[in-house]
């Protein structure tokens, strides 16, 4: 879930992502370009882009939850805020079904795998 702390973006948005082999990917819920990575220590970088709107985020994921900060550009101008993530499935279930491990959300950015 992302929370806007400054700017004219939506106050709160939920956005699911999948994490597979350290890569943060779009889970298919919303048409957007999602790119990011999670290091073995849990450090996260992610970007999301949809049309002219984008956001970049960073933070840390633990075994069941995490959080961080983001900044970006929405349709009404620049925005920034925080994000929190919660594991929605267990690791074994996620591997077996290919479903997202986290339901994590920044608003729209652009990033590269580290």
VOPA-126616 format. One record per residue (C-alpha): x, y, z; residue in three letters. Coordinates in steps of 0.5 Angstrom, whole numbers, padded with zeros to 4 digits, always signed. Layout:
! residues N
XYZALA
...
END
This chain:
! residues 114
+0000+0000+0000UNK
+0003+0007-0002UNK
+0001+0013+0002UNK
+0002+0020-0001UNK
+0005+0025+0004UNK
+0006+0031+0000UNK
+0003+0033-0007UNK
-0003+0032-0011UNK
-0003+0024-0012UNK
-0008+0019-0009UNK
-0008+0019-0002UNK
-0008+0012-0001UNK
-0007+0006-0006UNK
-0006-0001-0006UNK
-0002-0005-0011UNK
+0000-0012-0012UNK
+0007-0014-0014UNK
+0010-0021-0015UNK
+0017-0022-0013UNK
+0021-0028-0016UNK
+0028-0029-0016UNK
+0030-0022-0013UNK
+0026-0019-0019UNK
+0020-0014-0017UNK
+0015-0015-0023UNK
+0008-0013-0024UNK
+0003-0018-0021UNK
-0002-0017-0027UNK
-0007-0013-0023UNK
-0006-0006-0027UNK
-0003-0005-0033UNK
+0004-0002-0031UNK
+0011-0003-0033UNK
+0014-0005-0026UNK
+0021-0006-0025UNK
+0025-0007-0019UNK
+0030-0012-0015UNK
+0030-0014-0008UNK
+0037-0016-0005UNK
+0039-0022-0001UNK
+0039-0017+0005UNK
+0032-0015+0004UNK
+0034-0008+0001UNK
+0029-0006-0005UNK
+0029-0001-0011UNK
+0023-0001-0015UNK
+0020+0003-0021UNK
+0013+0004-0024UNK
+0011+0007-0030UNK
+0004+0008-0033UNK
+0003+0013-0039UNK
+0006+0020-0036UNK
+0005+0018-0029UNK
+0011+0015-0025UNK
+0014+0013-0019UNK
+0021+0010-0016UNK
+0021+0007-0009UNK
+0026+0004-0004UNK
+0026+0001+0003UNK
+0027-0006+0006UNK
+0023-0012+0006UNK
+0023-0017+0012UNK
+0020-0024+0012UNK
+0013-0022+0013UNK
+0013-0014+0012UNK
+0017-0008+0010UNK
+0017-0001+0008UNK
+0020+0005+0005UNK
+0019+0011+0001UNK
+0017+0013-0006UNK
+0017+0020-0010UNK
+0014+0021-0017UNK
+0010+0025-0022UNK
+0002+0024-0022UNK
-0003+0027-0027UNK
-0003+0033-0022UNK
+0004+0034-0021UNK
+0010+0031-0016UNK
+0008+0027-0010UNK
+0012+0023-0005UNK
+0011+0019+0001UNK
+0012+0012+0004UNK
+0010+0005+0003UNK
+0009-0001+0007UNK
+0008-0009+0004UNK
+0005-0015+0007UNK
+0007-0022+0005UNK
+0000-0025+0002UNK
+0002-0032+0001UNK
+0008-0037+0004UNK
+0014-0038+0000UNK
+0012-0045-0001UNK
+0005-0043-0004UNK
+0008-0038-0008UNK
+0013-0042-0011UNK
+0008-0047-0013UNK
+0003-0043-0016UNK
+0007-0037-0018UNK
+0003-0032-0014UNK
+0006-0026-0011UNK
+0009-0026-0005UNK
+0008-0019-0003UNK
+0003-0014-0004UNK
+0007-0008-0005UNK
+0006-0001-0008UNK
+0009+0005-0010UNK
+0005+0009-0015UNK
+0009+0009-0022UNK
+0016+0009-0023UNK
+0022+0007-0027UNK
+0028+0003-0025UNK
+0034-0002-0026UNK
+0035-0009-0023UNK
+0042-0008-0019UNK
END
